[in-house]
Amino acid sequence: MLRQLLRVVTSLLLTAAVVFTVTPTVEALPTTNASAATDPSTTGPNPVAYSDVTVSAAGRSYGARVWYPGSTAGSNTPVAPGHHPGLAFGHGFFQGITQYDSLLKHYASWGFIVVTPKSQAGLFPSHSAFADDLNAALTWLTNQNTTSGSRFAGAVDTGRLGLSGHSMGGGAALLAASRNPAVRSVSTLAAAETNPSAVTASAALTVPAQYVGGSADTIAGVADNQQKMFAAKPAPTQLRVITGGFHCGFEDSSGFGCDSGTITRAAQQKLTQGVTTSFLLYTLGADTSLYDQVWGSAAQNLTGVVYSAKH
């Protein structure tokens, strides 16, 4: 009974699959060392490092963890040589950012500098403020690129900025993208409807957007959330539904009130890492060789994922 009640409360607080052959127009930027292999579901070529920081930008201030490609793995090591895409990632409702360590480490291994705000983690978060926090993370990272003495000075490709997030954080990422012309791509996991509406925000987006959901999600189900966002979003966009995937399967562990699916967490996370990493690398122009895995036959026929797209 308590579990059912929590799911109802979560839904209140958070406020088809037709296959198309797509040929989206996405401006390609020069390929960098962000991807050196061909299977983005496997760990990338970079050692993974992290740093705990205070983000102060655009009138916002909060604690965050930054995962990034390092010269060596570990805490506060130098950034790997090169210019790396920037990404801000939003956590789900009442979820700590460590719930997403596997995914964020994976992104860092593929060359992304990922800022993960710890803000709006209480029982009554502001979705609008969380969107502003995500945009502030990108502004902070852009500023760090030209800040003498910063660990990230000269390491950020400020023309390749993206947003991502899970559940509430996915909806907030869509809100943030609709407010920020510097954002080039958005990838979301079980994105939940927000207040203001993430569906309405999706309709205003012109950059590529990806909606990844799980067919067994009982908290932010595909039909009531990601399908509506995908339908509202103008091209280019795609909906990737993991067969048997569940809401908490996008996280590293399940807590009180979580749902379950018909595939293992490990299988869901591997599929998630593959489809989101390839999408972000391609749409941010870091690896244009990944077209087939994003829009082509490899994407359309990936076992365990139902594919929809429009352009």
N, C-alpha and C positions, 0 to 999 in steps of 0.2 A: 504493500500500500504506500509506504514511504517512497519507494522507488518511482511508482507511478506519479505521485504528487510532485516529486522533484522534477520529473520530465515536463509536467504541465507548467510548473513555475518557470523552468528554463525556457520553454517555448514562449511564454508570455513576456519574459524579460528580453529575449532576443528580438522583442515586439512583437515512348515517343522516340523514342530514339530513331530518327530517320537519318540515314547515311547520305551525305552529299560528297561529291568529288569536288575538292576545293582548290582554288589557285589564288590565295590571298595576295594582295599587294602589300608587302612589308619592306620598307627601306632597309637595305642591308648595310651594316657597318663592317669595317675591316675585321677579319678574324683575329682573335688574340689567343694567348695561351690559356684562355678560360676552359677550353676543352681539347684534350689531346687524344681521347679515345672515341669509340663509336657507340658505346652502350651507356647512356646516362643513368641507367638503373643501378650500375655498379659504382663503386667509389671512384671519384675523380683523381687526377694526377697530383693534386696539391696536398701538402701537410696541412692539418687543420689547427688553427690557433684561436684564442678568444681573449677578450678584454672586457672587464666590467667598467662601465663609464657612466657619467652623468650627461645626459643630453640636454643642452640649453640652446634653444633656437626658436625663432618665430613665436616668441612669447610663451613657450612651453618649457618645462623643466621636470625631468624624471630620471630614474635609474634605468639602465638598459644593459644588456649583454650584446657584444658584437662578436660574431663568428666570422672568421676571415681566412683566406689562404695565407699560410705562414711560410717563412723561410725554413722553419722547423716547427714541429707540433708543440703545443703547450700554451701556457698563459703569458700574454704580453710579449710574445716573440715578434721579431720584425715581420712586416708584410712581405709576401713573396714578390719578386720583381714583376713589373708590368702595371698596366692600368686595368682595374677590375670593375665589373658592373656592381652597382649598389642596389640593395634590396632592403625594404622594411617589412617585417613580418608581425602580424597581429595575433595574439593568443586568443583562445576561446573563452567563453564566459566562465569566470571563477576558476580559471586554469593558470597554473604557474608556467613560466616560460620553459622550465626544464622538461616539461612534458613533450617538448618538440626537439629535444637535443639531437636525436638521430637524423631528422630531416634537415635541421639547420647545419649540422656538421657535414651532411652530404652536399648541401649547396656550397658551403665553403670549400669543400674538396674540389668542386668544379669551378672555382675562381670567383665566387660571389662574396662580397662583403655584406653581411646580413646584420642589420640593427634590429634588436628585438626589445621593444619597450615593455617595462614591467608595470606600466600604469593601467588604470581602469580595471583592476583585478578584484574589486569588491563585489558585494551583492547587488549594488545598484549603479552599474557603470553608465557613463554617458557615451553613446555610440558616436555622436558628433565630435565630442572631445577626443575620443580614441582615434577617429579619422585624422583630426588635427595633430595628434601625437605622432601618428605614422608619417604624415607629411613633414613634421618637424624633424623626424629622424633622417629623412632624405636631405632636408636643408642642412642639418648639422653635419652630415657626411660630406655634402658638397663644400661646406665651409672648412671642414678639416683638410680637405684636399689642398687648400692654399694657406693653411695655418703652419707657420714655421715651428718646427719642433714636434708637430703632431705625428703620431705613429702612422697616420693615414695620409700624410702630406705627399702629394704627387702620385698616390696609389689608386685614386678613384677615377673611373671613367664617368664623368658627370653627364655625358650624353646617353648613358645606358642605365637608367634608373627604373626600378620596378617595385611592385607592391604584391604582397601575398598575405595569407592569414587563414586561420581555421575558425569555422563557426561564426561567432560574433566578430572575430578578427577578420574573417573573410568578407563579411558584410561591410565592416569598417574600411577595409582596403578598397572596396568599390566606391564608397563615399569619398575616401581620400583621393582616389584617382580622378573622380569627377571634378575635384577642386584644384587639381595640380597639373598644369600643362607640361611640367618637366617629366612626368611619368610616361614611360614608353610601353609598358606591358603590365598586365595584372593576371595573377594565377591564384585561384581560391580553392580551399578545401572545405567541403560541406558548408558553404557560405550560408548564413542564416539571415533572414529578413531583419532589418534594423529600423530604428527610428532616429533620423529620417530614413526613408526607404532605400534599401540597396537595389531593389528592382527599378525604381525610378532613376537612381544613379547609373545603373547599367544602361538604361536607355539613352543617357547623355554621353556615354563613352564612345570615342572614335578609335582609341588604341586597341590592340588585340587583347582579348580577355578570355580566360579559361575558367570553366566551372567544373570542378572534380567533386563527385559525390559517391555515396555508397548506396546500393540498391536496398540494403537492409537497415539503413539509418532510420531510427525511430525518434530522433531528437530534432534534427533539421532535415527532414526527408526531402528527397529530390523533387517530387511533384509540387510541394508547397513552397519550395525555396529555389534551388538551382535551376530547375526547369523554367520557372517564371523569369528569372534573371536572364537566362540564355535567350528566351523568347523575346525579351525586351531589348536586348543588346543588338545594335547594328553590327554588320560584318566589319572586320573579321572576328569570329568568336567560335568557341567549341565547348561542348558538354561531354565530359568523359565520366561514365558511370561504372564504378567497379562492382562487378557482380558479386553479391554476398558481402560487400563492404559495409562497415558500420561506423557510426559517428565517432566513437572513441578509438576506432582502429587507426585513425590518423595520428593518434598520440602514442607515446611510448608505454603508457600503462592506463588501466581503467580504475576509476575511483567509484565512490558511492553514486548510485543513480545512472551508471553508464549502461549502454546497450551492448548487444553482441551481434555477430554476423555468422555467416556460413563459411568464411575463409579465415585463415589465421591472421593474426596481426602482422606477422613477418611478411606474409604474401601480400597483404594490402599495402604495407609500407614500401615494399619493393616496387609494386606497380605505381604507387604514388610518386616515388622518387624518380622513376623513369619518365612518366608522362609530364610531370611538372618541370623537371630539369631540362628536358629536351625543348619544351615550350618556351621556357624563359631564355635559354641559350639562343634559340632561333629568333624569337621575336625581339630580343634585345640586340640582335646582330652579332652575337659573339661566336656563333657557329652556324653559318648558313647551309652547311652540308646536312643538317638535320631536318630538312624539309619533309622527307618521306615519313619520318617518325612523328612529325607534328600534323601534317595535312594530307599526306599521301597514303598509299596502300598499307604501309606498315602500321600507321596509326589506325586506319579503318579496320584492320584485321587482327589487332593485338588481342591475344587470348585473355579473357577475363575482364575486358573493358568494352562497354558499349559506347560507340562513337557517334556523335552528331556534330555537324559543323555548318556554317554558312559564311558566304563571302560576298 
